Amino acid sequence: SALSLKQRALRIIVELRQFNQLMKPFCKPVDETRDRAPNYYRTVQRPMDLATLRQQIKRDTITTCDLLCRRLMRIWSNALKYNPMWRPIAKDAIRARTETRYLL
């Protein structure tokens, strides 16, 4: 039977989180102090992370595949917007973006 969008979306989050080390920085909202990310919220106007996205899915505010895709991709593009390419997290964001494309 075809999975609902909600079921598929939650499954994608679970699968992404299995890449433990890769996904660790993207699992919860950025904390500028904890994550040593000064001015993050000045640079990134529309933050997104896997925990927040999961809540949105569970609350049925993600209503289309397109919206799910855009929210997931925003996680990686935010990381690339804030971090210079030489930082490991930027490389991780690119890898995570690739993994996401496979899953969608």
Buried (B, 14 or more C-beta within 10 A) or exposed (E): EEEEBBEBBBEBBEBBBEBEEBBEBBBEEBEEEEEEBEEBEEEBEEBBBBBBBBEBBEEEEBEEEEBBBEBBBBBBBBBBBBBEEEEEBBBBBBBBBEBBEEEE
